């Protein structure tokens, strides 16, 4: 039995390293099951912040998404139009102090990547990859945005 386990482990490693694993089983997808945004008192200079969760279903779409929140929000409508069903966006307005639970898209488990963009007064934030969180929490503090999860 031990030899079988070792053989299976070696075979799996070989399959994943040569790309056959992806061919047979498809690319890895997100483990995310919930997203929550928590805005502390005085977060974002006491103004509501827009928090977008972008579910990406196509690897070519991934290359077109910006690395900065300001670029995302400036081009959001055009990107959504151009990428169509290759992405889904869940957008929430989070006003301090509050807790907002996102309603995930029906096909969210098939997303290859899940990005978070926050329109925040404190600065031009980068994109945050929350793909492999099971339960992601986006905490808006007075000075920054903090991501935690399990």
FIROLO-732577 format. One record per residue (C-alpha): residue number from 1; residue in three letters; x, y, z. Coordinates in nm, 4 decimals, decimal comma, padded with zeros to 6 digits. Layout:
N
<site nr="NUM" rest="ALA" c1="X" c2="Y" c3="Z"/>
...
//
This chain:
150
<site nr="1" rest="UNK" c1="00,0000" c2="00,0000" c3="00,0000"/>
<site nr="2" rest="UNK" c1="00,2864" c2="00,2340" c3="00,0796"/>
<site nr="3" rest="UNK" c1="00,4442" c2="00,1742" c3="-00,2636"/>
<site nr="4" rest="UNK" c1="00,1126" c2="00,2563" c3="-00,4291"/>
<site nr="5" rest="UNK" c1="00,0917" c2="00,5859" c3="-00,2364"/>
<site nr="6" rest="UNK" c1="00,4458" c2="00,6798" c3="-00,3360"/>
<site nr="7" rest="UNK" c1="00,3796" c2="00,5875" c3="-00,6991"/>
<site nr="8" rest="UNK" c1="00,0600" c2="00,7931" c3="-00,6997"/>
<site nr="9" rest="UNK" c1="00,2435" c2="01,0930" c3="-00,5506"/>
<site nr="10" rest="UNK" c1="00,5220" c2="01,0694" c3="-00,8112"/>
<site nr="11" rest="UNK" c1="00,2697" c2="01,0326" c3="-01,0936"/>
<site nr="12" rest="UNK" c1="00,0714" c2="01,3340" c3="-00,9713"/>
<site nr="13" rest="UNK" c1="00,3891" c2="01,5412" c3="-00,9456"/>
<site nr="14" rest="UNK" c1="00,4911" c2="01,4433" c3="-01,2986"/>
<site nr="15" rest="UNK" c1="00,1456" c2="01,5213" c3="-01,4355"/>
<site nr="16" rest="UNK" c1="00,1412" c2="01,8642" c3="-01,2755"/>
<site nr="17" rest="UNK" c1="00,4920" c2="01,9544" c3="-01,3868"/>
<site nr="18" rest="UNK" c1="00,4373" c2="01,8693" c3="-01,7536"/>
<site nr="19" rest="UNK" c1="00,0995" c2="02,0418" c3="-01,7899"/>
<site nr="20" rest="UNK" c1="-00,0904" c2="01,7186" c3="-01,8405"/>
<site nr="21" rest="UNK" c1="-00,2625" c2="01,7693" c3="-01,5057"/>
<site nr="22" rest="UNK" c1="-00,4123" c2="02,0959" c3="-01,6325"/>
<site nr="23" rest="UNK" c1="-00,5097" c2="01,9301" c3="-01,9583"/>
<site nr="24" rest="UNK" c1="-00,6876" c2="01,6448" c3="-01,7792"/>
<site nr="25" rest="UNK" c1="-00,8334" c2="01,8243" c3="-01,4773"/>
<site nr="26" rest="UNK" c1="-00,8429" c2="02,1861" c3="-01,6002"/>
<site nr="27" rest="UNK" c1="-00,6678" c2="02,4816" c3="-01,4413"/>
<site nr="28" rest="UNK" c1="-00,6920" c2="02,5312" c3="-01,0657"/>
<site nr="29" rest="UNK" c1="-00,9870" c2="02,7424" c3="-00,9578"/>
<site nr="30" rest="UNK" c1="-01,0646" c2="02,9598" c3="-00,6590"/>
<site nr="31" rest="UNK" c1="-01,1328" c2="02,8259" c3="-00,3120"/>
<site nr="32" rest="UNK" c1="-01,3226" c2="03,1391" c3="-00,2109"/>
<site nr="33" rest="UNK" c1="-01,6600" c2="03,0837" c3="-00,0471"/>
<site nr="34" rest="UNK" c1="-01,7219" c2="03,4230" c3="00,1166"/>
<site nr="35" rest="UNK" c1="-01,6044" c2="03,7823" c3="00,1010"/>
<site nr="36" rest="UNK" c1="-01,6746" c2="04,0356" c3="00,3726"/>
<site nr="37" rest="UNK" c1="-01,5776" c2="04,4030" c3="00,3894"/>
<site nr="38" rest="UNK" c1="-01,5475" c2="04,5707" c3="00,7285"/>
<site nr="39" rest="UNK" c1="-01,5194" c2="04,9502" c3="00,7476"/>
<site nr="40" rest="UNK" c1="-01,3937" c2="05,0867" c3="01,0765"/>
<site nr="41" rest="UNK" c1="-01,5022" c2="05,4221" c3="01,2162"/>
<site nr="42" rest="UNK" c1="-01,3210" c2="05,7013" c3="01,0257"/>
<site nr="43" rest="UNK" c1="-01,2146" c2="05,4662" c3="00,7460"/>
<site nr="44" rest="UNK" c1="-01,1682" c2="05,6366" c3="00,4087"/>
<site nr="45" rest="UNK" c1="-01,2060" c2="05,9782" c3="00,5780"/>
<site nr="46" rest="UNK" c1="-01,5524" c2="05,8673" c3="00,6910"/>
<site nr="47" rest="UNK" c1="-01,6755" c2="05,8259" c3="00,3332"/>
<site nr="48" rest="UNK" c1="-01,8098" c2="05,5157" c3="00,1639"/>
<site nr="49" rest="UNK" c1="-01,5510" c2="05,3195" c3="-00,0325"/>
<site nr="50" rest="UNK" c1="-01,6253" c2="05,1142" c3="-00,3396"/>
<site nr="51" rest="UNK" c1="-01,4942" c2="04,7590" c3="-00,3082"/>
<site nr="52" rest="UNK" c1="-01,4998" c2="04,5443" c3="-00,6222"/>
<site nr="53" rest="UNK" c1="-01,4432" c2="04,1701" c3="-00,6335"/>
<site nr="54" rest="UNK" c1="-01,3553" c2="04,0663" c3="-00,9891"/>
<site nr="55" rest="UNK" c1="-01,4036" c2="03,6993" c3="-01,0760"/>
<site nr="56" rest="UNK" c1="-01,1914" c2="03,6060" c3="-01,3767"/>
<site nr="57" rest="UNK" c1="-01,2920" c2="03,3008" c3="-01,5807"/>
<site nr="58" rest="UNK" c1="-01,0445" c2="03,3295" c3="-01,8685"/>
<site nr="59" rest="UNK" c1="-00,6642" c2="03,3483" c3="-01,8510"/>
<site nr="60" rest="UNK" c1="-00,6413" c2="03,5960" c3="-02,1394"/>
<site nr="61" rest="UNK" c1="-00,8769" c2="03,8315" c3="-01,9564"/>
<site nr="62" rest="UNK" c1="-00,6389" c2="03,8212" c3="-01,6620"/>
<site nr="63" rest="UNK" c1="-00,3632" c2="03,9854" c3="-01,8648"/>
<site nr="64" rest="UNK" c1="-00,5889" c2="04,2821" c3="-01,9439"/>
<site nr="65" rest="UNK" c1="-00,6779" c2="04,3706" c3="-01,5855"/>
<site nr="66" rest="UNK" c1="-00,4867" c2="04,6636" c3="-01,4314"/>
<site nr="67" rest="UNK" c1="-00,2480" c2="04,6431" c3="-01,1364"/>
<site nr="68" rest="UNK" c1="-00,3745" c2="04,9612" c3="-00,9693"/>
<site nr="69" rest="UNK" c1="-00,7175" c2="05,0368" c3="-00,8252"/>
<site nr="70" rest="UNK" c1="-00,7238" c2="05,3827" c3="-00,9827"/>
<site nr="71" rest="UNK" c1="-00,6738" c2="05,2265" c3="-01,3284"/>
<site nr="72" rest="UNK" c1="-00,9480" c2="04,9710" c3="-01,2605"/>
<site nr="73" rest="UNK" c1="-01,2048" c2="05,2303" c3="-01,1544"/>
<site nr="74" rest="UNK" c1="-01,1102" c2="05,4705" c3="-01,4373"/>
<site nr="75" rest="UNK" c1="-01,1582" c2="05,1947" c3="-01,6976"/>
<site nr="76" rest="UNK" c1="-01,4106" c2="04,9678" c3="-01,5245"/>
<site nr="77" rest="UNK" c1="-01,7008" c2="05,0137" c3="-01,7668"/>
<site nr="78" rest="UNK" c1="-01,4807" c2="04,9677" c3="-02,0736"/>
<site nr="79" rest="UNK" c1="-01,3135" c2="04,6582" c3="-01,9259"/>
<site nr="80" rest="UNK" c1="-01,6464" c2="04,5007" c3="-01,8334"/>
<site nr="81" rest="UNK" c1="-01,7794" c2="04,5676" c3="-02,1811"/>
<site nr="82" rest="UNK" c1="-01,4682" c2="04,4354" c3="-02,3558"/>
<site nr="83" rest="UNK" c1="-01,4298" c2="04,1253" c3="-02,1392"/>
<site nr="84" rest="UNK" c1="-01,7993" c2="04,0357" c3="-02,1220"/>
<site nr="85" rest="UNK" c1="-01,8659" c2="03,6974" c3="-01,9625"/>
<site nr="86" rest="UNK" c1="-01,4942" c2="03,6329" c3="-01,9087"/>
<site nr="87" rest="UNK" c1="-01,5247" c2="03,8324" c3="-01,5850"/>
<site nr="88" rest="UNK" c1="-01,7945" c2="03,9054" c3="-01,3284"/>
<site nr="89" rest="UNK" c1="-01,7798" c2="04,2007" c3="-01,0920"/>
<site nr="90" rest="UNK" c1="-01,9429" c2="04,2229" c3="-00,7519"/>
<site nr="91" rest="UNK" c1="-01,9354" c2="04,5840" c3="-00,6364"/>
<site nr="92" rest="UNK" c1="-02,0248" c2="04,7057" c3="-00,2885"/>
<site nr="93" rest="UNK" c1="-02,0338" c2="05,0489" c3="-00,1279"/>
<site nr="94" rest="UNK" c1="-01,8919" c2="05,0154" c3="00,2230"/>
<site nr="95" rest="UNK" c1="-01,9575" c2="05,3088" c3="00,4547"/>
<site nr="96" rest="UNK" c1="-01,7942" c2="05,3354" c3="00,7971"/>
<site nr="97" rest="UNK" c1="-01,8719" c2="05,1824" c3="01,0367"/>
<site nr="98" rest="UNK" c1="-02,0297" c2="04,8810" c3="00,8732"/>
<site nr="99" rest="UNK" c1="-01,9917" c2="04,5197" c3="00,7695"/>
<site nr="100" rest="UNK" c1="-02,0931" c2="04,4087" c3="00,4198"/>
<site nr="101" rest="UNK" c1="-02,1175" c2="04,0475" c3="00,3032"/>
<site nr="102" rest="UNK" c1="-02,0752" c2="04,0083" c3="-00,0723"/>
<site nr="103" rest="UNK" c1="-02,3189" c2="03,7963" c3="-00,2711"/>
<site nr="104" rest="UNK" c1="-02,0948" c2="03,5807" c3="-00,4878"/>
<site nr="105" rest="UNK" c1="-02,1826" c2="03,5033" c3="-00,8509"/>
<site nr="106" rest="UNK" c1="-02,3456" c2="03,1661" c3="-00,9165"/>
<site nr="107" rest="UNK" c1="-02,0401" c2="03,0396" c3="-01,1036"/>
<site nr="108" rest="UNK" c1="-01,7797" c2="03,1861" c3="-00,8650"/>
<site nr="109" rest="UNK" c1="-01,6245" c2="02,8427" c3="-00,7963"/>
<site nr="110" rest="UNK" c1="-01,5142" c2="02,8248" c3="-01,1611"/>
<site nr="111" rest="UNK" c1="-01,3125" c2="03,1478" c3="-01,1411"/>
<site nr="112" rest="UNK" c1="-00,9433" c2="03,1068" c3="-01,2166"/>
<site nr="113" rest="UNK" c1="-00,8601" c2="03,4221" c3="-01,0232"/>
<site nr="114" rest="UNK" c1="-01,0423" c2="03,6595" c3="-00,7895"/>
<site nr="115" rest="UNK" c1="-00,9088" c2="04,0134" c3="-00,7591"/>
<site nr="116" rest="UNK" c1="-01,0091" c2="04,2860" c3="-00,5179"/>
<site nr="117" rest="UNK" c1="-00,9934" c2="04,6554" c3="-00,6026"/>
<site nr="118" rest="UNK" c1="-01,0723" c2="04,9280" c3="-00,3465"/>
<site nr="119" rest="UNK" c1="-01,1404" c2="05,2927" c3="-00,4316"/>
<site nr="120" rest="UNK" c1="-00,9781" c2="05,4463" c3="-00,1257"/>
<site nr="121" rest="UNK" c1="-00,8811" c2="05,8021" c3="-00,0338"/>
<site nr="122" rest="UNK" c1="-00,5621" c2="05,6842" c3="00,1419"/>
<site nr="123" rest="UNK" c1="-00,3831" c2="05,6223" c3="-00,1859"/>
<site nr="124" rest="UNK" c1="-00,3544" c2="05,4401" c3="-00,5130"/>
<site nr="125" rest="UNK" c1="-00,3837" c2="05,0830" c3="-00,3952"/>
<site nr="126" rest="UNK" c1="-00,2711" c2="04,7889" c3="-00,5987"/>
<site nr="127" rest="UNK" c1="-00,4857" c2="04,4960" c3="-00,6927"/>
<site nr="128" rest="UNK" c1="-00,5049" c2="04,2176" c3="-00,4327"/>
<site nr="129" rest="UNK" c1="-00,5359" c2="03,8534" c3="-00,5325"/>
<site nr="130" rest="UNK" c1="-00,7830" c2="03,6799" c3="-00,2993"/>
<site nr="131" rest="UNK" c1="-00,8187" c2="03,3654" c3="-00,5107"/>
<site nr="132" rest="UNK" c1="-00,6992" c2="03,1177" c3="-00,2522"/>
<site nr="133" rest="UNK" c1="-00,8704" c2="03,2545" c3="00,0547"/>
<site nr="134" rest="UNK" c1="-01,1662" c2="03,0457" c3="00,1598"/>
<site nr="135" rest="UNK" c1="-01,3194" c2="03,3317" c3="00,3577"/>
<site nr="136" rest="UNK" c1="-01,1703" c2="03,6696" c3="00,2671"/>
<site nr="137" rest="UNK" c1="-01,2106" c2="03,9750" c3="00,4850"/>
<site nr="138" rest="UNK" c1="-01,1279" c2="04,3216" c3="00,3538"/>
<site nr="139" rest="UNK" c1="-01,0781" c2="04,5568" c3="00,6466"/>
<site nr="140" rest="UNK" c1="-01,0941" c2="04,9292" c3="00,5769"/>
<site nr="141" rest="UNK" c1="-00,9057" c2="05,1182" c3="00,8477"/>
<site nr="142" rest="UNK" c1="-00,8505" c2="05,4958" c3="00,8736"/>
<site nr="143" rest="UNK" c1="-00,5099" c2="05,4676" c3="00,7031"/>
<site nr="144" rest="UNK" c1="-00,5038" c2="05,1504" c3="00,4939"/>
<site nr="145" rest="UNK" c1="-00,6780" c2="04,8395" c3="00,3635"/>
<site nr="146" rest="UNK" c1="-00,5904" c2="04,5063" c3="00,5276"/>
<site nr="147" rest="UNK" c1="-00,6705" c2="04,1623" c3="00,3818"/>
<site nr="148" rest="UNK" c1="-00,7134" c2="03,8596" c3="00,6030"/>
<site nr="149" rest="UNK" c1="-00,8664" c2="03,5212" c3="00,5483"/>
<site nr="150" rest="UNK" c1="-00,8501" c2="03,1526" c3="00,5929"/>
//
